Amino acid sequence: MKRYCQTLELVDDPEMIAAYVSEHARVWPEVQAGIREVGILDMQIYALGNRLFMIMDTVDDFDWVADNARLAALPRQAEWEAYMARFQGSDPSAPSTAKWKLMDKIFQLEK
């Protein structure tokens, strides 16, 4: 399994943040199916104010560039991205991989 951690900032407005959280309580079924279809096993998003943190666990052969491009081309994914862009503090025309910034692991507690 591979793990990717990413961060994104939302528009710093409490009503917009609440709306973003609310929308993620009912992510469209086609978007959820597409996420699984490309090899994402689990995805979690955490929030602190307007800062988001995503943990994404994938299959071992997940290819960051190819599989994210495949995801972006799936039904309703582009529509979901455009819909969510209004909440995000980034260029609305940018792909998800440009909005969500990959983070570097700097520590791991040894097993």
N, C-alpha and C positions, 0 to 999 in steps of 0.2 A: 504494500500500500504506500502511496505517496501522499504527503500532506503539503498543502499550500496555505499560507496565511497572508491575508490582504487587508488593506485599510482604505477607507474612503471617508470623505467629509460631506455631510449633508448641509444644505442651506441652514444657517444658524437662526432658525425661527421655530419656537416651540410648537406652533400649530402644524407647520410643515413636517416636523419630526414626528409628531403624533400621527399624522396622516400616513407617513411612510411606514411606521410601525404597524398601523392598522392594515395597510395593504399587504404586508408580509404575513398577516394572520390568515390570508386567503390567496396565496399565490396560485395563479391559474394552473389548472391541471396539465395543460399542454406544456407549460414551462417546466413544471416538476418532472414530467415524463422525459422531456428533452435533456434535462440535467442528468437524469439516470442513464439515458440512452448513450451519452458520450463517455460514460465511465466514471461519473462522479458518484461515489458511494454514500457520502454524507456531506452536508453543507450546513453550517451554523453561522448565524450573524449575531454579534453582540453590539450593544450601543452604550456609549457614555456621552451624554450631551449630544452633540452633532457629529461625533466621531464613531465610525463603525469599524468593527473588526470581524473578518470572516475567516473561518476555518473550513477548508475544503479537503476531504479525503477522497482519493481516487484509486482506480486500479493501477497496478504496477506499470503497465505500458501506456499510461496516459501521457499524451504529448501536448504540452502547454499550448503551443502555437496551433497545431493541426486540430486538436480536439476543441479548443475554444472557437476556432473558425467554423468548425462543424456545428457547434452549438448555436452560434450566431445565425446560421442559415436555417435552423429548424423552424417549423411553423410557430407563429406567435412570439418567438423569442425577440425579434426586432421590435415588435409592437410593445412587448413588456419593457424592453430597454428604453424605448422612447417615452413610455408612460412614466417610468421611474425617474427619468432624467430631470424632470421638473423639481424633484426633491434634492438632487445631488448638486454639490458645489463644484461642478466640473463642466467641461464643454459638452453640451447635450448631444453633439454629433459624434463624439468620440466613442469608439467601441468600448465594451465593458472592460476589456483588458487594459485600456488606457485610463479608465476612471478608477478602477480598483487597483491600487498599487501593491505589488508583491513586497512582502517583508522578508528580511533576512533573519534566520534563527541565530541567536547569539548565545543561547544557553540551553542545555538539556540536562536534567537530573539523571545521573546514571542509574541504571536498573540494578 
